Amino acid sequence: MTGQTTRPELLAVSGVTKAYPGVVANSDVSFSIKEGEVHALLGENGAGKSTLVKMIYGLVKPDSGSMRLSGAAYAPNEPRQARSSGVAMVFQHFSLFEALSVAENVALGMENPPKLRDLAGRIRKVSEEYGLPLDPDRMVGDLSAGERQRVEIIRCLLQDPKLLIMDEPTSVLTPQEVEILFKTLRQLSAEGTAILYISHKLEEIRALCDEATILRRGKVVATCTPRDRSAREMAELMVGATLTPPERGAKAKGETALQVSGLSVASPIPFGTSLKNIGFSVAKGEVLGIAGVAGNGQDELLLALSGELRTAAGTLSIDGKDVSALGPNDRRRAGLVAAPEERLGHAAAPDMSLVENALLSGATRQGLVKNGFIDWPATRSFAEGIVKDFDVRTPGTHVAARALSGGNLQKFVVGRELSQAPTVIVINQPTWGVDAAAAAAIRQAILDRAAQGAAVVVISQDLDELLEIADNFAALNEGRLTPPRPVAGLTIDEIGLMMGGAHGMEVAHHAH
C-alpha cells in the first residue's frame, strides 16, 4: 500500500518477556503496528503468538517490558480495560451461546448494551456496511461457522476498535467466506483500524497483510513484507530450517480396502449434523481427502467409521468383510484405526501417562492385554517406539498427555494409530494447530503408510493439506458427501462449489 510509512504508530510493544514454569513463552519481544495496518503474527505452535496476543488483550501480564497505545503507556489489567482502550479480539474458538439469538449474544459481550430492539438495528446497519450480512433474530445454533464468526466480528466492530486482533480466523471458512472476510478487513484497514492477524496459512498472509512479525521459540526472528516473500521463504523463517515437501512414491492401486454404502446416522452432538446416505470406497494405497467447513458432519463421519456411533442404515466393510454391526474394538481387530480431531479428552485421556494412552487404543491390535492382564513392558515399549518414530518432544513416556504441547500430543496420537499396522486409517484434522515441521512429519507418515498399502481417509478443513496428500477428493456439506474426484486437475473454484454444497449441479455435470 502506498503511504504506509507516513501513518502514525498505533501500538508499540518493547522488550516484552513472559515466562511460565519450564518455558519462556516470550523473550524480549518488540514490534509495532501502524494505524490501519494489517499486521501478521507468524510462528509455529508454541512460538509464543497466543501469549503475546493475550498480553495485548489484557488476559496475561508481562513479566517485563512495556507497551504503548497511541503514544500513551498501555498496561491493561483485564480484557475490559483493553476494550475500553480500543483493542478488540476475535478468538479462534467462539464463545457463543447456541440457544440464544445473534442480538442476545452480541449484548452479552458489551459493557452497557442498549435495548435489544435498538441493538438489532445497529447489528443490521453494521453488518450491511461491512458486507457481513447477519440477521440479529436468528438463533446462533442454526448458524454456520462462518456466520458465527460474523457475530463475533460485529460484536467487536460495535465497540469501534482501533486495533482488531484475529486468531486463525479462516480455519472454519469456505474459500468464498474467506473472500468476504478479507474484503471486510481491507475496508476496516482503509478506515484506519489496525488488524493483528494470526494465521498458519501463508498464502493468505501474502494476500492480506502489509507487514509480518515472525516468532520462533518466543523470540522475534524476522520482520518482512509478506507480498515480497514466497510462502516457502516465510515457512523457513518460522521453522528455521529448509522444508522438504512430502515425497509420493509411485504406487499401484490395490483392491478396495474400505467400502461404505448408504450410511445414514443421526448426530449425537447438540446442534450436530446427521449423515445422509454416505457412500465411497478407498483402495489399498489410496488417500481419500474429505473436506468441509466445521459443522458439516466431519466429527459424525469419524465416529460412524470408527464404530463409536451406531449407524441407522448402510453398510461398512473392511477387506470385503461386513463390520457394520461391530463396535470400535472389533473394528480395530478387523484393521481399522481412527484418530479423532479433539486431542485432549477424545483422542487422549489428559491425566493419563503416554504409556496408558498408548494402551487405550493399542491394546487390541498390539496384543497388550494377555489373559486379562496388561503387559506393561510391551505397552511401555510400544509408547517409546511412537515417541522415537514420530519425534514426540517429551521428557519421557511417564508424563501425562496434558503436559505435552498440542503439536507433540498430536504427533503422539497420530503416531499411535499409524504404528498399529492398520488396513484402514481414518484421521480427522491430522495437523490441526500443529507447527509446520510437525505437520510435514505427520503428512509424510500418512503417505508412508499409504505407500505400504493402507487405505487412508483424511478429514480436514485445511485444503492445502488435502491437495498435498490426497489422491482423491470429496467434500462434506450438511451431512452429504460429494462423489470423490481425482485431486489432479481440481481447481479451487470447483472445490469451493463442492464444499458449498452444489451437489445436484456437480453430480449432474459430471454424469455426462
N, C-alpha and C positions, 0 to 999 in steps of 0.2 A: 504493500500500500504506500502511496506517496504521502509525504508529510508526516510519516510515522515518527521521525526523530523530534519533531517540534512539539509533540504532545507532552503535557506535564506528567510527572510521575504520580501514580496513584498510591501504590503500595511498595514499600521498600522493606525487605527482610535482611537484617545484617547479623551475621555470625551466630545464627540460632543453633543451639545444641540441645538435644533431649536424649537422655539415656534411661533405659529400663534395666532391671537386673539382668546381667549377662549379655546385653546388646545395646549398642549405641544406635538409636533409630535415626537421629540427625546429628551430623557433626559439622559445626561451623558453616551452616548453610546461609548463603547470601544470594539474593536475586531481586529484581524489581519488575513491576508491571506498570505500564503507562495507561493513562485513561483511554478507554476504547480499544485497548489491545486484546487480541485473543492469544493467550499465552499457554503453551503446552507444558505439562509437567510429565516427564517421561522417566521410566525406570522399571526394572524388573520388580516382581513381587518381593517385598522385603527390602526394597531400596530406600524406603522411608517416605514415600509420597503421601501415604494416608496420615502419618504422624504430622508431617509438615502442614497439611491442609487442616488437620484438627487444631493445630496451634493458631492458624489464621482465623479459624471459626470459633475459637474460644472454648473448645472441648478439652484441650490439653494445655498446660502451662509449660513454656520452655524453661530449661534449667539455666540457660544463659543466652545472651544475645538480645536484640531488640527489633521492634517493627515500628514503621511509621506509616500512617494512612493520611493522604492529602497533606503531608508536611507535619502533622501533629503526632506525638507519641501515641502508640496504639498497643494496648495490652489487655485484650478482652478477658474477663474472668469467666464468662459463660456465653453460650450462643446468643442469648437475648441481647447482651451488650454488643456483640459483633453485628447483629441485625440492626440495632439502632444506629450503629456507625455506618451502615450501608453495605454490609457484607452478607450475602445470602448464599445458601448452598443446596444443591440437589444431590441427594445421596444415591449410591448405586442401588441400594435396597430400599424401596419406597416404604414410607411409614404411613400408610393409608388404612382407613377402616373400611372394609369391603361392604359392610351393611349400612353405610351412610352415603348420602348424596355427595356429588362433587362440591357443592357450595358448603355443605356442613364440614367436609374435610378441610376445605380452604380456611374456614372460620377457625377451626381448631389450631391452625398454625399461626394465627395472628395474635398480637398482643391485645388490641382492643377492637375486636371485629365489629363492623357495622351490622345493622339488621339484615337478616338473610335475604330479604327481597332486594335491598339496595346492593348487597354483595353480589347477588346473582347478576344484576345489571352490569356491575363492574367486571365480573368474570367474562360475561359475553363480549363487552367492549374490548377488554384487553386481549381476549383470545382471538378476536377478529383482527385487531390492529397488528398482532404479531403472527398472523397466519397459522394459529394453533387451534382450530375450531373445537369447541368444547361446550357441551350442554350442562349448565350448572345443576339441573334437576336429576340427571342420571345417577343411578347407583354405581358406586365405584366397582362393586363386584362384577358388573356387566361390562366393564371397560377392558379393552386390550391393553397390553403392557405399554404400548406407545401412548395410548390415551391417558393412562395412569401417570406416565411421566409428565404429560402436559399439565396435569393437575398440580404436580409439584412445582413445575416451572412457573405456572401462573401464580401460585401461592407466593413464590419469590418475587415475581415482577410487580405484584400489587404493593410491595414494600419499596418500589422504586430504587433498586440497589445500585451502588456504584461499582461493586465487584460481585460477579456471579461465579461460584465455584461449581464445576460439574464433574462428578466422579463416574468414569466409564459410562457416559450417558447413552452410547449406542449399542450396548451389549444386548439390549432387548428389542431392537427395532429392525424392521424390514428395510431394504435399501431405499424404498420410496419414502419411508418415515424419516430416515436419516437425512434425505434431501430437505424435507420440510424443516427439520430441526436446524440444519445448517443455515437455511435461509433466515430463520428467526435469530440465530446467534449473530449472523452477519448484520442484520438490521439493528440489533442491540448494540453491537460494536460501533456501527456508524453513528448511533445516537450518543456514543460516549461511555457506554457501560463496558467495563473491562471484564474479560472472562478468563478464569483459570481453568484449564481443560485437561483432565487426567484421562489418558486412554492408552491401551496397548496397540491400537490399530494405527500403524504408522502412515498408511496411505491417507487415512482421514486427517491426520495431523498435518500432512503435507498440503492437503486441500484447504484446510480451515485456518491453521494457526499462523500468526505473524512471527512469533518467537518461540523457542523451546528451551527449557532448562532441563538438563539430563542428570538424574541422580543415580549413583551406584554405591551400594553399601553405605547409605546415609550421607554421602558427600556429593557436592556438585562437581561433576567431572567435565561438563561441557555446556556451552550455550550455543545455539545455532539458529539460523533461519530455515525452517523446515522445507520451504519450497526450493531452496538451493541445494538440498541434500537428497540422496536417494533413501528409500525406506531401509535398504540394506545398510547404508552408512550409519543411519540413526540406530538401527538394531545393534550394530557392532559397538557403537559408543555406549549403549545401555549395558551390553554384556561384557564389553572389554575383551572380546575375542572375535575371531573370524567365524562366521556361521557357515555351516555346510548344509545345503538343502538336503532333505531325505533322499536316499537312493531307492529307486524302484527296480527290483530285479525283474528281468523278463520272466513271465510265468505262464504256463499253460493253464487254462481254466479246468478245474476238476469237476466232479459230479456235484449235484446240488447237495449242500450240507444242511441248509435250513429252508424249510418250506412253510410259509404261513398263508392260510387262506380263509377268507370270510370272518376274520377275527373282529368281534364286537365286544365291548365291555363298558360297564357303567363306571364312571370315575368315583373312587372312594374319597377324593380330595375335595374339601369345600370349594365351591366355585371352580371345580376342576372341569376337564373336558373329556367326555366319553369318546371311546374309539369306535369308529363306524366302518365296518366291513373292510378291514385292512388285509391286503394280500401282497406278498412279494416273495421272492426266493433269492438265496445267496449261495453261490457256488464255493467250493473249497478254493482258497487262494484269492477270493474276491473281497474287496472292501466296498460295502454299500454305505454311502453317506446320506443321512436323513437330516434335512434342515428344517427350520421352522422357528418362528418367534416364540419366546417363552409363553407357556399357557395354551399351546395348541395341541397338547396331548403327549409331549415328549416323556414326561415322568410316567404317565399311564402306560405308554408303549413299553418302556423298560420293565415296569412291574409285570405287565402281561407276558412279556417274553421270558422273564426270569422265573415266573411261576408264583411270584408273591401275590399276584392278583388273579383270582379265578375268572376265566373268560366266560361270557354268557353264551357265545356262539363262535364257531370257527374251529379250525384245527391248526396244530403246530407240530411239525415233525422234524426230527434231527436224524440225518443219515437214513431217511426213509422210515424211521420208527416214530409212530404217533405218541407224543408225550403230552398231549393237551390236558390229560387228567392228572398229570404228575405235579407235585409241589416243587419248591426250589431245590431241595437236596437231591431229589430223584432226577431232576433235570440236570443238575451238576454231574451226577453219576453218568448220565447219558451224554455228557460232553459240553454242556452249555454253561459258560461263566458270565457273570454280569457285574459291572461297576456302575452304581447309580451316581447321579450328579452331586448329591449332598454328601460331602466328605464326612463331616462330624455328625454322628447320630444315625446315619443310614449306612454309608459305606464302612465307617469305622466307629467303634464304641469309644467315646472320648477318654474315659478314665481307665480303659484297659491298656495294658502294655502292647507294644508292637507284636510280641510273641503271641499274646492272647488274641489279638486282632488277626494274626495270620491263621490261627486255628479256626476262627469263626467261619471263614469261607473255604479254608483249605482242607478241613477235616475229612470231607468225603473223598475228594479226588487224590489227596496226598496220603490217604490211609493213616491219618494221625491219631485215630482212636482205635485201640485194639481190645476186643472183649469188654468194651465199656470203659476202659482206662485210657487216659490221654497219654500219648507218648511224647513227653515234654522235650527230650533231647532232639527227636525228629522235628518237632514243632519249632524248636529254637533254631535248628539249622535251616529249616525252610525260611524262617523270618530273616536269618542272617544272609541267606542267599539272595533274597529280594533286595535287602539293603545294599548288598555289594553290586548286584547286576544292574540296579536302577539308580545307583549313585544317590541314595537317600541320605541326606546330611542329618545325622542324629548321633548323640553320644553313645547309643547302644540300643539293642532291641528291648531292653528292660524298661525304657521310658514310656510314658503314657502317650497315646496318639495325639492328645490335645497339645502336647509340648512341642510338636513339630510345626514348622511354618506350613502355610497352605500348600505351597508348591511341593515341599518334601513329602507331606502326607499324601498328596495326590500321586506322586511317583510311587509311593508305597502301595496305595490302594490299587492302582492300575497294574503295578508290577505283580502284586499278589495274585490277581486274576490271570495275567498273561503267563505266569510261571506254572500254571496247572495243566500244561499240555492240552488245551481245550480244542474241541472240534469247532465250536461256535463261540464267538466273543461278542458281547453286547456292551457298549460303553456309552453313557450319557455324559456329554461335556468333558471329554478326556483331559483338556488342558485349561479348564475354567480357572481364571485367577492364578495362572502359573506363569513364571517368568519365561523369557524367550528360550533360554538354554534348556530348561526343564521341558518346555513344550516340544522343542525339537527332539529331545531324547524320547519322550513318550510317543510322539508320532512315528519316530524311526522304529521303536519297539513294536508298535502296532503293525507297521509294514513288514517287519521281520517275521512276525507270527503268520501274517497272510502268506508270505513267501514260503513258509514251512507248511502251508496247506490249510490253515484255519480259515473259516468263513467269518468275516467281521462286519458287524453293524455298528457304525459310529453315528450317534445322535448328537448334533452340535448346533449352537447358534452362531458359530464362527465360520462364515462362508469360506474365508481364505483357507482355514484348516481343512474343510471338506474337499475343496478343489485341489488341495495339495496331496491328500492321501487317498481319496475315494476313486474307485473305477467307475462306479455308477452313482447317480444322484437322484434322490426323491425328496419331496417336501411334505411336511405335515401341516395341515391347515384345518382348524376346528375339528380335529379328530379323524380327518380323512387323509389318505396318503395318495400323492400323485403317482402315476406309473413311473418306475425308475427309468432313467435315461443315462446313456454314457456321458461321463464328465467331459470327455474330449469334444470340443466344439460348442459347449454350452456358453451362452452369453449371460452377463449379469442381468440384463433385461428379462430373459427367459426365466432365470432363477427367481427374480422378483415376482413375476407373474405366478410361478408355481407356489411361492411362499404366500402370495397374497390371496391364493385360493381360486385362481382362474381354472377350475377343474374341467368344467364342461368344455370350454373353448379349447384348452390344451389337449384334452383327450381326443376331441373330435378332430382337431387339427392334425394330430399325429396318427389318427386311424387311417388316413388316406394314404 
